[in-house]
């Protein structure tokens, strides 16, 4: 799914309507996709299996912290 097609939703499940916010989200998405693709290709060229690279990325995503929920635990 491309960034253009992704349904950016707010905390209430409603579409993000602000054009500037959606623009920033799409730019961040494009940059992240390129960075991940570059890292993925580097790993493959260094002999890491594609599945291991994907698992590494999944682990990174699992470790992301919601800044709005920090300190509320």
HUPE-V965448 format. One record per residue. N is the residue number from 0. PHI is phi in whole degrees, -180 to 180 (* if undefined). PSI is psi as a letter, one per 40 degrees, with the letter a starting at -180 (none if undefined). Layout:
<<N:PHI:PSI> <N:PHI:PSI>>
This chain:
<<0:*:h> <1:-81:i> <2:-61:d> <3:-64:d> <4:-93:e> <5:-69:h> <6:-84:g> <7:-66:h> <8:-116:i> <9:-85:a> <10:-63:d> <11:-94:e> <12:83:e> <13:-94:i> <14:-60:h> <15:-72:h> <16:-97:d> <17:-67:h> <18:-59:d> <19:-66:d> <20:-63:d> <21:-64:d> <22:-61:d> <23:-64:d> <24:-60:d> <25:-66:d> <26:-64:d> <27:-61:d> <28:-60:d> <29:-64:d> <30:-65:d> <31:-65:d> <32:-59:d> <33:-67:d> <34:-63:d> <35:-64:d> <36:-63:d> <37:-62:d> <38:-65:d> <39:-60:d> <40:-63:d> <41:-59:d> <42:-61:d> <43:-62:d> <44:-64:d> <45:-91:e> <46:94:e> <47:-79:i> <48:-71:i> <49:-56:d> <50:-64:d> <51:-66:d> <52:-64:d> <53:-64:d> <54:-64:d> <55:-62:d> <56:-66:d> <57:-63:d> <58:-63:d> <59:-63:d> <60:-61:d> <61:-64:d> <62:-88:e> <63:-63:i> <64:-113:h> <65:-75:h> <66:-65:d> <67:-78:e> <68:-105:e> <69:-64:h> <70:83:e> <71:-101:e> <72:-83:none>>
